[in-house]
């Protein structure tokens, strides 16, 4: 499952202009590796960067609007809790 997000405020990363983030789902262990079970804002940003293949230096420069959208996208990929009977 892939989800595309067009940035409201494009970013410059070296000579590359980033106008879109492409999140590769579903969420996998490699996206969560090394993170605690209780996630905070910083962890969600880390997961987002891992899911779209962007380094922290890019994710940290997102505009407020784009950041809010990224956090929403990442949250949509997170499991909602234990399944019934588990």
Secondary structure, DSSP 8 states (H G I E B T S, - for coil): -EEEEEEEEEEEETTEEEEEEEEE-S--HHHHTT--SS--HHHHHHHHHHHHT--HHHHTT--HHHHHHHHHHHHHHS--S--TT-
